[in-house]
Amino acid sequence: AINNVPVFEAWQEGLGHIGTYGQENGGANGMVAVAWLNWRLKNDPKAAKMYVGKDCDLCTGPGWHVFKKLID
């Protein structure tokens, strides 16, 4: 059953486990987390652009590495 679960992973080189959460408003990682919640919980199409599609914002964003499965 776990094979049918959508997965999205995005990271930047050199960031530790806490990432940018210690920065104002959580930094870049905070922005990513809030967009995920807005997309998944509020169906916000603007927030979805960060994750959906071959040219998603994070997929093409400088410095981001992305792995995703079952997210178009």
DAQUI-V131569 format. One record per run of one state. SS is the DSSP state (2 for helix, 1 for strand, 0 for the rest). FROM is the first residue (numbers start at 1). LEN is the number of residues. If there is no record, write none. Layout:
ss=SS from=FROM len=LEN
ss=SS from=FROM len=LEN
This chain:
ss=0 from=1 len=1
ss=2 from=2 len=3
ss=0 from=5 len=2
ss=1 from=7 len=6
ss=0 from=13 len=11
ss=2 from=24 len=19
ss=0 from=43 len=2
ss=2 from=45 len=4
ss=0 from=49 len=8
ss=2 from=57 len=4
ss=0 from=61 len=3
ss=1 from=64 len=6
ss=0 from=70 len=3
